């Protein structure tokens, strides 16, 4: 399944946007009962924070991190992969569109 969506944030950090998109991307895939999913991000730092088992309750986005970890630990296989920004077609398309 290709989970694409769009939205906007008035004022937000990169981390808030990245975590929100990952969480929002995982939700609709769990509901129909998919057995595995590959989640890609061009933010290695975001993926590192999700994978960090030492939960930091003082992180500004600890709540979203907790929701992502909880959802990804359910009875399915969730793989978080880093992709280069240059290979992220959606982001590249948005950059081109914004320049017009």
N, C-alpha and C positions, 0 to 999 in steps of 0.2 A: 504494500500500500504506500502510496506517495502522499504524505501528510504535508500539504502546503497551506499556508494561511498568511494573512497579513494583518498588520495592526500598527498602532503608533503609541509612543510614549512621549509625554510632554517634556519632562526633564528626567533623565535617568542616567545611571552609570552604564558602562558597557557590560559589567557583570550582571546587573539587574536584567538587562535585555537578554543576554545569553541564557541565564538561568530560567527566565520566564519562557523563552522560546523552547528550550529543552523540555521543561515541565509540561508546557502546553502541547508539545509534540508527542510526548509519551502517553498522555491521557487518552486520546481517542484510539490509540492502538491497543491499549490494555482492554478496553471495554468489549470489543468483539472477540477477544480471546486469542490474539496472535501469540505464537509460541516463541518467536524471537524477533528482534528488531535491531537495526544498526542505526545509531544516532551519530551524525557527523557534525563537527564544529571546527571552525578555523581558529578557535581560541584554546591553545594548549593549557593556559593558566586556568581557564574555566573547567576543563576536563580534569586537571590535576586536583582542583578543589573538590570536585564531585567524588573523585576516587579516594581522597584522603579519608582514612578511617578514623583519624583523630578528630572527631567532630568539634568544631570551634563554635560554641554557642554565642560567641561575641562577634562573629562575622556579621557585617551589616545585612547580609542576605541569608542568615542561618536558617530561617524558616523555609525559604525556597530550596535551599540545599537539602534540608531534611526531607522535604516532600519528594524531591527527585530521587534521593537515596532510597526512600521507602518504596516508591513506585517501581524503581528498577530492581529492588530486591524481592519482588513478588515472584510467583512461580512461572517465570519466563526468562529468556536469555536476552539481556540488553547489553549490547556492545557499544562503547563510546570510542569513536575513532577521530583522530585529528586529520583534518584535510587542509591543504594549503589554501590560502585565501585566493590565489590565482586559479585554483581548481574548483572553487565554489561558484558555480554558474549563476545561481540566484543572486548572490551578492554582487558579482561582476555585472550582471544585467542591471541591477539597481544603480550602480555607480554610473554606467553609461547613460541610463535614463535621467539621472539627476543632472548630468552635465548639459543636457539639452536645454 
